[in-house]
Amino acid sequence: MTVTPHQRFTVSSTSYLRNLSREDLQSETVAVHYQDPPRKTETGTSISLRFPMLILAFYLKEQHAIADKVAGILEKHWDDDTDELAALRKEVEDLKAQGERQSSTIAIHHQNFDEIYERACRETGEFAEWVRTITHPEADQR
């Protein structure tokens, strides 16, 4: 017995309907089906549901050939981690880190403004008066 590698994408008929025209109801409905590979579990092997993910239009002349080509392309590139994807993932991580730094900086600025306002409220003079006039008395409104 030969063991072939699992294929996530396969082509076969499906009972799903596309349109309800007479021709369509009487013809074969071809679909590209998807199924996760079996996974080992503590109690044995888990086999995933196989389902049609792409139903081909009745109007295509070579449904099986087109479905086979689409399934082959999906199968070949399903686990690709291209340089572009890696760069995008790095950019997302960099943006998250930048956002965290900005949030931290904003929190520090708020703390500094609060301290300046509290000091201005305790002191007199032109600068203290100016700070009080441009700063909202409610801390959460500054």
N, C-alpha and C positions, 0 to 999 in steps of 0.2 A: 504494500500500500504506500503510495506517494503522498507526502504531506506538502500541500501548497501553502504559501503564505496567505494570510487573511487579506481579503480585499474589502475595503470600506465601501467602495462604490461598485455596484453591479447593475446590469440592465436586464429587465424582464417585463412581462406584461403585468398590469395592475387592474384591479377592479374599480379604481377611481374613475369617475367620468369627467370629461372635459366640458363639452357642450352637449346639449340635448337634441342636436339635429339627428335625423334618421340615419344619415351616413355615419355619423360619429358614434351613435349607439351600437351600430352593427360592426364597427371596425375594432381592431385590437388597440388597446391603449398601452403605449410603451412608456416606461418611466426609468429614471436613474434612481436606484434604491441606495439607502445609506444604512450601515450597521457598524457600530463600534466593534473592535476585536474582542474576543472572549478575554475575561480577566480572571485570574486565580483569586479565590477568596478563602477564608478560613474553613468553609464547609464544602469547597469544591471549585467549580468553574461557573462564572456568571456569564450568560449569553445575552447580549443586548437585543432589543427589538429591531427588526429590519423594516424600514418604511420607505415609501416613495417620496423623494424630496424634490424631484423635478419631473413633471409630467410633460411629455412632448406634445406639441400641437398636432392635430389630425392632418393639417395642411402640409406638413413636411413630407417630401417624397421618400426620403431615405431615413426614416425614424430610427431604426436599429443602428445604422452606421453613425448617425449623428450622436445618438445616446452613448454608443460605445466610445466615441471620440471624447465626449464630455466626461464620461466616467473615467477614462484613462488619464485625462488631464487632471481631474480632481484627485485621483489616486496618486499620481506622480508628485503633485505639489502640496498635498494636504499637510504634511509636517515640515514644509520648507520654513526655514528661518533665515530669510535673506538679509544681506547687509543693510538694506533699506529698513526692514523691520527692526533690526537690532539698533540702528541709529535712531529710529522713532522711539523705541523703548527707552533708550538712554536720554533722549530729549525730554520725555515725559518725567523720568526720574529727576533730571536736572531742574525742570520747572517746579516739581513738587518741593525740592530742596530750597529753591529760590523763594517759593511762596511761604515756606516755613520761616526762612530768614526774614522776609518782609514782615510777617506777622509778629515775629519777635521784636523787630526794630520798631514797629508801630506801638507795641506794648511799652517799650522803653520810652518812646516819645510821649506817650500818654502819661506815664509815671513822671517824667520830667516836667511836663506842663502842669500836672497836679501840684508838684512841689513848688514850682514857680508861682502858681496862683496862690497857694497857701502862704507862701512867704510874702507875697504882695499884699495879702489881706492883713498880715501882722505888721507890716512896715508902712511908713508914710513916705511921701516924696513923689516927684513927678513920674518916675519909672513905675513905681508901685501902682500909682493911680492909672497909668496907661494900661498896665497888665490887667487890672481889674475891669477896665472899660471894654477891653477886647476879648475877654475870656468869660465864657458862660459859667455861672456859679454852680451849676449841676455838673458833677464829674462825668456822668455818662453822656452829656451833651457837648463836651469839649472836643 
